[in-house]
């Protein structure tokens, strides 16, 4: 069964186009190195909850928007192989949290083993 890396990121609305540019570049690199899918989505119908929500998960500020992203791989081993190549790629290696158009400290991410794939 496939493996997925998932991300939730708070992006200042004024930086959305810069984020899109960087995400497009990153997506091309991940795909070149073997990722099966690379998706970036901007919040459209995401409201604060009473206990939990996407906005609360990243401590969303008034001038920010939530980005929900995922990358699909064949397996966790395949993910590790692809990410090893990506991190060595000079197009990615020069990026750092300080150069990102968002507060990387509030990004939520993790790897997930898929249990349903229809």
C-alpha distances in whole Angstrom, upper triangle without the diagonal:
4,7,10,14,16,20,23,26,30,31,35,36,38,36,33,34,34,30,29,31,29,26,26,27,24,22,23,23,19,19,21,19,16,14,13,14,17,19,22,23,27,28,30,30,29,32,33,32,34,32,29,28,27,30,31,28,29,33,33,37,39,39,35,32,28,25,22,19,16,14,11,9,7,7,10,12,11,12,15,16,17,18,21,22,22,24,27,27,31,30,28,29,32,31,32,32,35,35,32,34,32,33,30,31,29,26,23,20,17,13,11,7,6,7,8,8,11
4,7,10,13,17,20,23,27,28,32,33,35,32,29,30,30,27,26,27,25,22,22,23,20,18,20,19,16,15,18,16,13,11,9,11,13,15,18,20,24,25,27,27,27,30,31,30,33,31,27,26,24,28,29,26,26,30,31,34,36,35,32,29,25,22,19,16,12,10,7,6,5,5,8,10,9,10,13,14,14,15,18,19,19,21,23,24,27,26,24,26,29,27,28,28,32,31,29,30,29,29,26,28,27,23,20,17,14,11,9,7,6,8,9,8,12
4,7,10,14,17,20,24,25,29,30,32,30,27,28,28,24,24,25,23,20,21,22,18,17,19,18,14,15,17,15,13,10,10,11,12,14,17,19,22,23,26,26,25,28,29,28,31,28,25,24,22,25,26,23,23,27,28,31,33,33,29,26,23,20,17,14,10,8,6,5,6,5,6,9,8,7,10,12,12,13,16,17,17,18,21,22,25,24,21,23,26,24,25,25,28,28,26,27,26,26,23,24,23,20,17,14,11,7,6,5,6,9,11,10,14
4,6,10,13,16,20,22,25,26,29,26,24,25,25,21,20,22,20,17,18,19,16,14,17,17,13,14,17,15,13,10,10,9,10,11,13,15,18,20,22,23,22,25,25,25,28,26,22,21,18,22,23,19,20,24,24,27,30,29,25,23,19,16,13,10,7,6,5,6,9,8,8,11,11,8,11,14,12,12,16,17,16,17,20,21,24,22,20,22,24,22,22,22,26,25,22,24,22,23,20,21,20,16,14,10,8,6,5,6,7,11,12,11,15
4,7,11,13,17,19,23,24,26,23,21,23,22,18,18,20,18,15,17,17,14,13,16,15,12,14,17,15,14,10,12,10,10,10,12,14,17,18,21,22,21,23,24,24,27,25,21,19,17,20,20,17,17,21,21,25,27,26,23,20,17,14,11,8,5,5,7,8,11,11,9,12,12,8,11,13,12,10,14,16,14,15,18,19,21,20,17,19,21,19,19,18,22,22,19,20,19,19,16,17,16,13,11,7,6,4,6,9,10,14,15,15,18
4,7,10,14,16,20,21,23,21,19,21,20,17,17,19,17,14,16,18,14,14,17,17,14,16,19,18,17,13,14,12,10,10,10,11,14,15,18,19,17,20,20,21,23,21,18,16,13,16,17,14,14,18,18,21,24,23,19,17,13,11,8,6,4,7,9,11,15,14,13,16,15,12,14,17,15,14,17,19,16,17,21,21,23,21,18,20,22,19,19,17,21,21,18,19,17,17,14,16,14,10,8,5,6,6,7,11,11,15,16,16,18
4,6,10,12,16,18,20,17,16,18,18,14,15,17,15,12,15,17,14,13,17,17,15,17,20,19,19,15,16,14,11,10,9,10,12,13,16,17,15,18,18,19,22,20,16,14,11,13,14,11,11,14,15,18,20,20,16,14,10,8,6,5,6,9,12,15,18,18,16,19,18,15,16,19,17,15,18,20,17,17,21,21,22,20,17,19,20,17,16,15,18,18,15,15,13,13,11,12,11,7,6,4,7,9,11,14,15,18,19,19,21
4,7,10,13,15,18,16,14,17,17,13,14,17,16,13,16,18,16,16,20,20,18,20,23,23,22,19,20,17,14,12,10,10,10,10,14,15,12,14,14,16,19,17,14,11,8,9,11,8,7,11,11,14,17,16,12,10,7,6,5,6,9,12,15,18,22,21,20,23,22,18,20,23,21,18,22,23,20,20,24,23,25,22,19,21,22,18,17,15,18,18,14,14,11,11,10,11,9,6,5,6,10,12,14,17,18,20,21,21,23
4,6,10,12,14,12,11,14,14,10,12,15,13,12,15,17,15,16,19,19,18,21,23,23,23,20,21,18,15,13,10,10,10,10,14,15,13,15,15,17,20,19,15,13,9,9,11,9,7,10,9,12,14,13,10,8,6,5,7,8,11,14,18,21,24,24,22,25,24,20,22,24,22,19,22,23,20,20,23,23,23,21,18,20,20,16,15,12,15,15,11,11,8,8,8,9,7,5,7,9,12,15,17,21,21,24,25,25,26
4,7,9,12,10,10,14,13,11,13,16,15,14,17,19,17,18,22,22,21,24,26,26,27,24,25,22,18,16,13,12,10,10,13,15,12,14,14,16,19,18,15,13,9,8,10,9,6,8,6,8,11,10,6,6,5,6,9,11,15,18,21,24,28,28,26,29,28,24,25,28,25,23,26,26,23,23,26,25,25,23,20,22,21,18,16,13,15,15,11,10,6,7,8,10,7,7,9,12,16,19,21,24,25,27,28,28,29
4,6,8,7,7,10,10,8,10,13,12,12,15,17,16,17,21,21,21,23,26,26,27,24,25,22,18,16,12,12,9,10,14,16,14,16,16,19,22,22,19,16,13,11,14,13,10,11,9,9,11,8,5,5,6,7,11,12,16,19,22,25,29,29,28,30,29,25,27,28,26,23,26,26,23,22,26,24,24,21,19,21,20,17,16,13,14,13,10,7,5,7,9,12,10,10,12,15,18,21,23,27,27,30,30,29,31
4,5,5,7,10,10,9,12,14,14,15,17,19,19,20,23,24,24,26,28,29,30,27,28,25,22,19,15,14,12,12,15,17,16,17,17,20,23,23,21,18,15,13,15,15,12,12,9,8,9,6,4,6,9,10,14,16,20,22,26,29,33,33,32,34,33,29,30,32,29,27,29,29,26,25,28,27,26,23,22,24,22,18,17,15,15,14,11,8,6,9,12,14,12,13,16,18,22,25,27,30,31,33,33,33,34
4,5,5,9,10,10,11,14,15,15,17,19,20,21,23,25,25,27,29,30,31,28,29,25,22,19,15,14,10,11,13,15,15,16,17,21,24,25,22,19,16,14,17,17,15,15,11,10,9,6,5,6,9,11,14,17,20,23,27,30,33,34,33,36,34,30,32,34,30,28,31,31,27,27,30,29,28,25,23,26,24,21,20,18,18,17,14,10,10,12,15,17,15,16,18,21,24,27,28,32,31,34,34,33,34
4,6,8,9,10,12,13,14,15,17,19,20,21,23,25,26,27,29,31,32,29,30,27,23,21,17,16,13,15,16,19,19,20,21,24,27,28,25,22,19,17,20,21,17,17,14,13,12,8,8,10,13,14,17,19,23,25,28,32,35,36,35,37,35,32,33,35,31,29,32,31,28,28,30,28,27,24,23,25,23,20,20,18,17,15,13,9,10,13,16,19,17,18,21,23,26,29,31,34,34,37,37,36,37
4,6,5,6,9,10,11,12,14,16,16,18,20,21,22,24,26,27,28,26,27,24,20,18,15,15,12,14,17,20,19,21,21,25,28,28,25,22,19,17,20,20,16,17,14,14,14,10,9,10,12,12,15,16,20,22,26,28,32,33,32,34,32,28,30,31,28,26,28,28,24,24,26,24,23,20,19,21,19,16,16,15,14,12,10,6,8,11,13,16,16,15,18,20,24,26,28,32,32,35,35,33,35
4,5,5,6,9,10,10,12,14,15,16,18,20,20,22,24,25,26,24,25,21,18,15,12,11,9,12,14,17,17,19,20,24,27,27,24,21,17,16,19,19,16,17,14,14,14,11,9,8,10,9,13,14,17,19,23,26,30,31,30,32,30,27,29,30,26,25,27,27,23,24,26,24,24,20,19,22,20,17,18,16,16,14,11,8,9,13,14,17,16,15,18,19,22,25,26,29,29,32,32,30,31
4,5,5,6,9,10,10,12,14,15,17,19,20,21,23,25,26,23,24,21,18,16,12,13,11,14,16,20,20,22,24,27,31,31,28,24,21,20,23,23,20,21,18,18,18,14,13,12,14,12,15,16,19,20,24,27,30,32,31,33,30,27,29,30,26,25,27,26,23,23,26,23,22,19,18,21,20,17,18,17,18,15,12,9,12,15,17,20,19,18,21,21,25,26,28,31,31,34,33,32,32
4,5,5,6,9,10,11,12,14,16,17,18,20,21,23,25,23,24,21,18,16,13,14,13,16,19,22,22,24,25,28,32,31,28,25,21,21,23,23,19,21,18,18,19,15,14,13,15,13,16,16,19,20,23,26,30,31,30,31,29,26,27,28,25,23,25,24,20,21,23,20,19,16,15,18,16,14,15,14,14,11,9,7,10,14,15,18,18,17,20,20,23,25,28,31,31,34,34,32,33
4,5,5,6,8,10,10,12,14,15,16,18,20,21,22,20,21,18,15,13,10,11,11,14,16,20,19,22,23,26,29,28,25,22,18,18,21,19,16,18,16,17,18,15,12,11,12,10,12,12,15,16,20,23,27,27,27,28,26,23,24,25,22,20,23,22,18,19,21,19,19,15,14,17,16,13,14,13,13,11,8,6,8,12,12,16,15,13,16,17,20,22,24,27,27,30,30,29,30
4,6,5,6,9,10,10,12,14,15,16,18,20,21,19,19,16,13,11,8,10,10,13,16,19,19,22,24,27,30,30,26,23,19,19,22,21,19,21,19,19,20,17,14,13,13,10,12,12,14,15,19,22,25,27,26,28,26,23,25,25,22,20,23,22,18,20,22,19,19,16,15,18,18,15,16,16,17,14,11,10,12,15,15,19,18,16,18,18,21,22,24,27,26,30,29,27,28
4,6,5,6,9,10,11,13,14,16,17,19,20,19,20,17,14,13,11,13,14,17,19,23,23,26,27,30,34,33,30,27,23,23,26,24,22,24,22,22,23,19,17,16,16,14,16,14,16,17,20,23,26,28,27,28,26,23,25,25,21,20,22,21,17,18,20,17,17,13,13,16,15,13,15,16,17,13,11,10,13,17,17,20,20,18,20,20,23,24,26,28,28,32,31,30,31
4,5,5,6,8,10,11,12,14,15,17,19,17,19,17,13,13,11,14,14,18,20,24,23,26,27,30,33,32,29,26,22,22,25,23,20,22,21,21,23,20,17,16,16,13,15,13,15,15,19,21,24,25,25,26,23,20,22,22,18,17,19,18,14,15,17,14,14,10,10,13,12,10,12,13,14,10,8,9,11,14,14,18,18,15,18,17,20,21,24,26,27,30,30,29,30
4,5,5,6,9,10,10,12,14,15,16,14,16,13,9,9,7,10,12,15,18,21,21,24,25,28,31,30,26,23,20,20,23,21,19,21,20,21,22,20,17,15,14,11,12,10,11,12,15,17,21,22,22,23,21,18,20,20,17,15,18,17,13,15,17,15,15,12,11,14,14,12,14,14,16,13,10,11,12,15,14,17,17,14,16,15,17,18,20,23,23,27,27,25,26
4,5,5,6,9,10,11,12,14,16,14,15,12,9,9,9,12,14,17,20,23,23,26,28,30,34,33,29,26,23,23,26,24,22,25,23,24,25,23,20,18,17,14,14,12,13,13,16,18,21,23,23,24,21,19,21,21,17,16,19,18,14,16,18,15,16,12,12,16,16,14,16,17,19,16,14,14,15,19,18,21,21,18,19,18,20,21,22,25,24,28,27,25,26
4,5,5,6,9,10,11,13,15,14,16,14,11,12,12,15,17,21,23,26,26,29,31,33,36,35,32,29,25,26,28,26,24,27,25,26,27,25,22,20,19,16,17,14,15,14,17,18,22,23,23,24,21,18,20,19,16,15,17,15,12,14,15,12,12,8,9,13,13,11,15,16,17,14,13,14,16,19,18,21,22,19,20,19,21,21,23,26,26,29,29,27,29
4,5,5,6,9,10,11,13,11,14,12,9,11,11,14,16,20,23,25,25,28,29,31,34,33,29,27,23,24,26,24,22,25,24,25,27,24,21,20,18,15,15,12,12,11,14,15,19,20,19,20,18,15,16,16,13,11,14,12,9,11,13,10,11,8,7,11,12,10,13,14,16,14,12,14,15,17,15,19,19,16,17,16,17,18,20,22,23,26,27,25,27
4,5,5,6,8,10,11,9,11,9,6,8,9,13,15,19,21,24,24,27,29,31,34,33,29,26,22,24,26,24,22,26,24,26,28,25,22,20,18,14,14,11,10,9,11,13,16,18,18,19,16,14,16,16,12,12,15,13,10,13,15,13,14,11,11,14,16,14,16,17,20,17,15,16,17,20,18,21,21,17,18,16,17,17,19,20,20,24,24,22,23
4,6,5,6,9,10,9,11,10,8,11,12,16,19,22,24,27,27,31,32,34,38,37,33,30,26,28,30,28,26,29,28,30,31,28,25,23,22,18,18,14,14,12,13,14,17,20,20,20,17,15,17,16,12,13,15,13,10,13,15,12,13,10,11,14,16,15,18,20,22,19,17,18,20,23,21,24,24,21,22,20,20,20,22,23,23,27,26,24,25
4,5,5,6,9,9,12,12,10,13,14,18,21,24,27,29,29,32,33,35,38,37,33,31,27,28,31,28,26,29,28,30,32,29,26,25,23,19,19,15,14,12,14,14,17,18,18,18,15,13,15,13,10,10,12,9,7,10,11,8,10,8,8,11,13,13,16,18,20,18,17,19,20,22,20,23,24,20,21,19,19,19,21,22,23,27,27,25,27
4,6,5,6,6,9,9,7,11,13,17,19,23,25,28,27,31,32,33,36,35,31,28,25,27,29,26,24,28,27,29,31,29,26,24,22,18,17,13,11,8,10,10,13,15,15,15,12,10,12,11,7,8,10,9,6,10,12,10,13,11,10,13,15,14,17,18,21,19,17,19,20,22,19,22,22,19,19,16,16,15,17,19,19,23,23,21,23
4,5,5,5,7,7,7,11,13,17,20,23,26,28,28,32,33,35,38,36,33,30,27,29,31,28,27,30,29,32,33,31,28,25,23,19,18,14,12,9,10,10,12,15,16,16,12,11,14,13,9,11,13,11,10,13,14,12,15,13,13,16,18,18,20,22,24,22,20,22,23,25,22,25,25,22,22,19,19,17,18,19,19,23,23,20,22
4,6,7,10,11,11,14,17,20,23,27,29,32,32,35,37,38,41,40,36,33,30,32,34,31,30,33,32,34,36,34,30,28,26,23,21,18,16,13,13,13,15,17,18,17,13,13,15,12,9,11,13,10,9,13,13,11,13,12,12,15,18,18,21,23,25,23,22,24,25,27,24,27,28,24,24,22,21,20,21,22,22,26,26,23,25
4,6,10,11,12,15,18,21,25,28,30,33,32,35,36,38,41,39,35,33,30,32,33,30,29,33,32,35,37,34,31,29,27,23,22,18,16,12,12,11,13,14,15,14,10,10,11,9,6,8,9,7,7,10,11,9,13,12,12,14,17,17,20,22,25,23,22,24,25,26,23,26,27,23,23,20,19,18,19,20,21,24,25,23,25
4,6,9,10,14,17,21,24,27,29,31,31,35,36,37,40,38,34,32,29,31,33,30,29,33,32,35,37,35,32,29,27,23,21,17,14,11,10,8,9,11,13,12,8,9,11,9,6,9,11,9,10,13,14,13,16,16,15,17,20,20,22,24,27,25,24,26,26,28,25,27,27,24,23,20,19,16,17,17,18,21,22,19,21
4,6,7,11,14,17,21,23,26,28,27,31,32,33,36,34,31,28,25,28,30,26,26,30,29,32,34,32,28,26,23,19,17,13,11,7,6,5,8,10,11,12,8,8,11,10,7,9,12,11,10,13,15,14,17,16,15,17,20,19,21,22,26,24,22,24,24,25,22,25,25,21,20,17,16,14,15,15,15,18,19,16,19
4,7,10,14,17,20,23,25,27,27,30,32,33,36,34,30,28,25,28,30,27,27,31,30,33,34,33,29,26,24,20,17,14,11,7,5,5,7,10,13,14,10,10,13,13,10,13,16,15,14,17,19,18,21,19,18,21,24,23,24,25,28,27,24,26,26,27,25,27,26,23,21,18,17,15,15,14,14,17,16,14,15
4,7,10,13,17,19,21,23,23,27,29,30,33,31,28,25,22,25,27,24,24,28,27,29,31,29,26,23,20,16,14,11,8,5,5,7,10,13,14,16,13,12,15,15,12,14,17,16,14,18,20,18,21,19,18,21,23,21,23,23,27,25,22,23,23,25,22,25,24,20,19,16,16,14,14,15,14,17,16,14,15
4,7,10,14,17,19,21,21,25,26,28,31,30,26,23,20,22,25,22,21,25,24,26,28,26,22,20,17,13,11,8,6,5,7,9,13,15,15,17,14,12,15,16,12,13,16,16,13,16,19,17,19,17,15,18,20,18,20,20,23,21,18,19,19,21,19,22,21,17,17,14,15,14,15,16,15,19,18,16,18
4,7,10,13,15,17,18,21,23,25,28,27,23,20,17,19,22,20,19,22,21,23,25,23,20,16,14,10,8,5,5,6,9,12,16,17,18,20,18,15,18,19,16,16,19,19,16,19,21,20,22,19,17,21,22,19,21,20,23,21,18,18,18,20,18,21,19,16,16,14,15,15,15,17,16,19,18,16,17
4,7,10,13,15,15,19,20,22,26,25,22,18,15,16,19,18,16,19,18,20,21,19,16,13,11,7,6,4,7,9,12,15,19,20,20,23,20,18,20,21,18,17,21,21,17,19,22,20,22,19,17,20,21,18,19,18,21,19,15,15,14,17,16,19,17,14,14,13,15,16,17,19,18,21,21,19,20
4,7,9,11,12,15,18,20,23,23,20,16,13,14,17,16,15,18,16,18,19,17,14,11,8,6,5,6,9,12,14,18,22,23,23,26,24,21,23,25,22,21,24,24,21,23,26,24,25,22,20,24,24,21,21,20,22,21,17,16,15,17,17,19,17,14,15,15,17,18,18,20,19,22,21,20,20
4,6,9,10,13,15,18,22,22,18,15,11,12,16,15,14,16,13,15,15,14,11,7,6,5,6,9,12,15,18,22,25,26,26,29,27,24,26,28,25,23,27,27,24,25,28,26,27,24,22,25,25,22,22,20,22,20,17,15,14,16,16,19,16,14,15,16,19,20,21,23,22,25,24,23,23
4,6,6,9,12,14,18,19,16,12,9,9,13,13,13,14,12,14,14,13,10,7,5,6,7,11,14,17,20,24,27,28,27,30,29,26,28,30,27,26,30,30,27,27,31,29,30,27,25,28,28,24,24,22,24,23,19,17,15,17,18,19,16,15,15,16,19,21,21,24,23,25,24,23,24
4,6,9,12,15,19,20,17,14,12,12,15,16,16,17,14,16,15,15,13,9,9,10,11,14,17,20,22,26,29,30,30,33,32,29,31,33,30,29,33,33,30,31,34,33,33,30,28,31,31,28,28,25,27,26,22,20,18,20,21,23,20,18,19,20,22,24,24,26,25,26,25,24,24
4,6,10,12,16,17,15,11,10,11,14,15,16,17,14,16,15,16,14,11,10,12,12,15,18,22,24,27,30,31,31,34,33,30,33,35,32,31,35,35,32,33,36,35,36,33,31,34,34,30,30,27,29,28,25,22,21,22,23,24,20,19,19,21,23,24,24,26,25,26,24,24,24
4,7,9,13,14,11,8,7,7,10,12,13,13,11,14,13,15,12,9,8,10,11,14,17,21,23,27,30,30,29,33,32,29,31,34,31,30,33,34,31,32,35,34,35,32,30,32,32,29,28,25,27,27,23,21,19,19,20,21,17,17,16,18,20,22,22,25,24,25,24,24,25
4,6,10,12,10,7,8,7,9,12,13,13,11,13,12,15,13,11,10,13,14,18,20,24,26,30,33,33,32,36,35,32,34,36,34,32,36,37,34,34,38,37,38,35,33,35,35,31,30,27,28,29,25,23,20,20,22,22,18,18,18,20,22,25,24,27,26,27,26,27,28
4,7,9,7,6,7,6,6,10,11,10,9,11,12,14,13,12,11,14,15,19,22,25,28,31,34,33,32,36,35,32,34,37,35,33,36,37,34,34,38,38,38,36,33,35,35,31,29,26,28,28,25,23,20,19,21,20,16,17,17,19,22,25,24,27,27,28,28,29,30
4,6,5,5,8,8,7,10,13,12,12,15,15,18,17,15,14,17,17,20,22,26,28,31,34,33,32,36,36,32,34,37,36,34,37,38,36,36,39,39,40,38,35,37,37,33,31,28,30,31,27,26,22,22,23,22,18,18,17,20,22,24,24,27,26,27,26,28,29
4,6,8,11,11,9,12,15,14,14,17,17,21,19,19,17,20,20,24,26,29,31,34,36,35,34,38,38,35,36,40,38,36,39,41,38,38,42,42,43,41,38,39,40,36,34,30,32,33,30,29,25,24,25,23,20,21,19,22,24,26,26,29,28,28,29,30,32
4,7,11,11,8,10,13,13,14,17,19,22,20,19,17,20,19,22,24,28,29,32,34,33,31,35,36,32,34,37,36,34,37,39,36,36,40,40,41,39,36,37,38,34,32,29,31,32,29,28,24,23,23,21,18,19,17,20,21,24,23,26,26,26,27,29,30
4,7,8,6,7,10,11,12,15,17,20,17,16,14,16,16,19,20,24,26,28,31,30,28,32,32,29,30,34,32,30,33,35,33,32,36,37,38,36,32,34,35,31,29,26,28,29,26,25,21,20,20,19,15,16,14,16,18,20,20,23,23,23,24,26,27
4,5,5,6,9,10,10,14,15,17,15,13,11,13,12,16,18,21,23,26,29,28,27,31,31,27,29,32,31,29,32,33,31,31,34,34,36,33,30,32,32,29,27,24,26,27,24,22,19,18,18,18,14,14,13,15,17,19,19,22,22,23,23,24,26
4,5,5,7,9,8,12,14,15,12,10,7,9,9,12,15,18,21,24,27,26,25,29,28,25,27,30,28,26,29,30,27,27,31,31,32,30,27,29,29,25,24,21,23,24,20,19,16,15,15,15,12,11,10,12,15,18,18,21,21,22,22,23,25
4,6,6,6,5,8,10,12,9,8,7,10,11,15,17,21,24,27,30,30,28,32,31,28,29,32,30,28,31,32,29,29,32,32,33,30,27,29,29,25,24,20,22,23,19,18,14,14,15,15,11,11,11,15,17,20,21,24,24,26,26,27,28
4,5,5,6,9,12,14,12,12,10,13,14,17,19,23,25,28,31,30,29,32,32,28,30,33,31,29,31,33,30,30,33,34,34,32,29,30,30,27,25,21,23,24,21,20,16,15,15,14,11,12,11,15,17,21,21,25,25,26,27,28,30
4,6,8,11,14,16,13,12,10,12,12,14,17,20,22,25,28,27,25,28,28,25,26,29,28,25,28,30,27,26,30,31,31,29,26,28,28,24,22,19,21,22,19,19,15,13,13,12,8,9,8,11,14,17,18,21,22,24,25,26,28
4,5,9,12,13,10,10,8,10,11,14,16,20,22,25,28,27,26,29,28,25,26,29,27,24,27,29,25,25,28,28,29,27,24,25,25,21,19,16,18,19,16,15,11,10,10,9,5,7,7,11,14,18,19,23,24,26,27,27,29
4,6,10,12,10,11,10,13,14,17,20,23,26,29,32,31,29,32,32,28,29,32,30,28,30,32,29,28,31,31,32,30,27,28,27,24,21,17,19,20,17,16,12,11,12,11,7,10,11,15,18,21,23,26,27,29,30,31,33
4,7,8,6,7,7,11,13,16,19,23,26,29,32,32,30,33,33,29,30,33,31,28,31,32,29,28,32,31,31,29,26,28,27,23,21,18,19,20,17,15,11,10,13,12,9,11,12,16,19,22,24,27,28,30,30,31,32
4,6,5,8,10,13,16,19,23,26,29,32,36,35,34,36,36,32,33,36,33,30,33,34,31,30,33,33,32,30,27,29,28,24,22,19,19,20,17,14,12,11,14,14,11,13,15,19,23,26,27,31,31,33,34,34,36
4,6,8,11,14,18,21,24,28,31,34,38,38,36,39,38,35,36,38,36,33,36,37,33,33,36,35,35,32,30,31,30,26,25,21,21,22,19,16,14,14,17,17,15,17,19,22,25,29,30,33,33,35,35,36,37
4,7,11,13,17,20,23,27,30,33,37,37,36,38,37,33,35,37,34,32,34,35,31,31,34,33,32,29,27,29,27,24,23,20,19,19,16,13,12,13,16,17,15,16,19,22,25,28,30,33,34,36,36,35,37
4,7,10,13,16,20,23,26,29,33,33,32,35,33,30,31,33,30,28,31,32,28,28,31,30,29,26,24,26,25,21,20,17,18,17,14,11,9,10,13,14,12,13,15,18,22,25,26,30,30,32,32,32,33
4,7,10,13,17,20,23,27,30,31,30,32,31,28,29,31,29,26,30,30,27,27,30,29,29,26,24,26,25,22,21,18,19,18,15,12,10,12,14,15,12,12,14,17,20,23,24,27,27,29,29,28,29
4,7,10,13,17,20,23,27,27,26,29,28,24,26,29,26,24,27,28,24,25,28,27,28,25,22,25,25,21,20,17,19,19,15,13,11,12,13,14,11,10,11,13,16,19,20,23,23,25,25,25,26
4,6,10,13,17,20,24,24,23,26,25,21,23,25,22,21,24,25,21,22,25,24,25,22,20,22,22,19,18,16,18,17,14,12,10,12,12,14,12,10,10,12,15,17,18,21,21,23,23,23,24
4,7,11,14,17,21,21,20,23,22,19,21,23,21,19,23,23,20,21,25,24,25,22,20,23,23,20,20,18,20,20,16,15,13,15,14,16,13,10,10,10,12,14,15,18,17,20,19,19,20
4,7,10,14,17,18,17,20,19,15,18,20,17,16,19,20,17,18,22,21,22,20,17,20,21,18,18,17,20,19,15,15,14,16,14,16,14,11,10,9,11,12,13,16,15,18,18,17,19
4,7,10,14,14,14,17,15,12,15,17,14,13,17,18,15,17,20,20,22,19,17,20,22,19,19,19,22,21,18,18,17,18,16,18,17,13,12,9,10,10,10,12,12,15,16,15,17
4,7,10,11,12,14,12,9,12,14,11,11,14,15,13,15,18,17,20,18,16,18,21,18,19,19,23,22,19,20,19,20,18,20,19,15,14,11,11,9,10,12,12,16,16,14,17
4,7,9,10,12,10,8,12,13,11,12,15,15,14,17,19,19,22,20,18,21,23,22,23,23,26,25,22,24,23,24,21,23,22,19,17,14,12,10,10,10,9,13,13,11,14
4,5,7,9,6,6,9,10,8,10,13,14,13,16,18,18,22,20,19,21,24,22,24,24,28,27,24,26,25,26,23,25,24,21,19,15,13,10,10,10,10,14,14,13,15
4,7,8,6,7,10,11,10,13,15,15,16,18,20,20,24,23,22,24,27,26,27,28,31,30,28,30,29,30,27,28,28,24,22,18,16,13,12,10,10,13,14,12,15
4,5,5,6,9,10,10,12,14,15,16,18,20,21,25,24,22,23,27,26,26,27,31,30,28,30,29,29,26,27,27,23,21,17,14,10,10,8,9,12,14,13,17
4,5,5,6,9,10,10,12,14,15,16,18,20,23,23,21,21,25,24,24,24,28,28,26,28,27,27,24,24,24,21,19,15,12,8,8,8,10,13,16,16,19
4,5,5,6,9,10,11,13,14,15,17,19,22,23,20,21,25,24,25,26,29,29,27,30,29,29,25,26,27,23,21,18,15,11,12,11,14,16,19,18,22
4,5,5,6,8,10,11,12,14,16,17,20,20,19,20,23,23,24,25,28,28,26,29,28,28,25,27,27,23,22,18,15,12,13,12,14,17,19,17,21
4,5,5,6,8,10,10,12,14,15,19,18,16,17,21,20,21,21,25,24,23,25,24,25,21,23,23,19,18,14,12,9,11,11,13,16,18,17,20
4,6,5,6,9,10,10,12,14,18,18,16,16,20,19,20,21,24,24,23,26,25,25,21,22,23,20,19,15,13,10,13,13,16,19,21,21,24
4,6,5,6,9,10,11,13,16,17,15,16,19,19,21,22,26,25,24,27,27,27,24,25,26,23,22,18,16,14,16,16,18,21,23,22,25
4,5,5,6,9,10,11,14,14,13,14,17,17,19,20,24,23,21,24,24,25,22,24,24,21,20,17,15,13,15,16,17,21,22,21,24
4,5,5,6,9,10,13,13,11,11,15,14,16,17,20,20,19,21,21,22,18,20,21,18,17,14,13,12,15,16,18,22,23,22,25
4,6,5,7,9,12,13,11,11,15,15,16,18,21,21,20,24,24,24,20,22,23,20,20,17,16,15,18,19,21,25,26,25,29
4,6,5,6,10,11,10,10,14,15,17,19,22,21,20,24,24,25,22,24,25,22,22,19,18,17,20,21,23,26,28,26,29
4,5,5,8,9,7,8,11,12,14,16,19,17,17,20,21,22,18,21,22,19,20,17,17,16,19,20,22,26,27,25,28
4,6,8,9,6,6,9,10,11,14,17,16,16,19,20,20,17,19,21,18,19,16,16,16,20,21,24,27,29,28,31
4,6,9,7,6,10,11,13,16,19,18,18,22,23,23,20,22,24,22,23,20,20,20,23,24,27,30,32,30,33
4,5,6,6,9,11,13,17,19,17,17,20,22,23,20,23,25,22,23,21,21,21,24,25,27,31,32,30,33
4,5,5,6,9,12,16,17,15,16,19,21,22,20,23,25,23,24,23,23,24,27,29,30,34,35,33,36
4,6,7,8,11,15,16,13,14,16,19,20,18,22,23,21,23,21,22,23,26,28,29,33,33,32,34
4,5,6,9,12,14,12,12,15,16,18,15,18,20,18,19,18,19,19,23,25,26,30,31,30,32
4,6,8,11,13,12,13,16,18,18,16,18,21,19,20,19,20,21,24,26,28,32,33,32,35
4,7,10,11,9,11,14,16,17,15,18,21,19,21,20,22,23,27,29,31,35,36,35,37
4,7,8,6,7,11,13,14,12,15,17,15,18,17,19,21,24,27,29,32,34,33,35
4,5,5,7,10,11,11,9,12,14,13,16,16,18,20,24,27,29,33,34,33,36
4,6,5,9,8,8,6,8,11,10,13,14,17,20,23,26,28,32,33,33,35
4,6,8,9,8,8,10,13,13,17,18,21,23,27,30,32,35,37,36,39
4,7,9,10,10,13,15,14,18,18,21,24,27,30,32,35,36,35,38
4,5,7,7,11,12,11,15,16,19,21,24,28,29,32,33,32,34
4,7,9,12,12,12,15,17,20,23,26,29,30,33,33,33,34
4,6,9,9,9,12,14,18,21,24,27,28,31,32,31,33
4,5,6,7,11,13,17,20,23,27,28,31,32,32,34
4,5,5,9,11,14,17,20,24,25,29,30,30,32
4,6,8,11,14,18,21,24,26,29,31,31,34
4,6,10,13,17,19,23,25,27,28,29,31
4,6,10,14,16,20,21,24,25,26,28
4,7,11,13,17,18,21,22,23,26
4,7,10,14,15,18,20,20,23
4,7,10,13,15,18,18,22
4,7,10,13,15,16,19
4,6,9,12,13,16
4,6,9,11,14
4,6,7,11
4,7,10
4,6
4
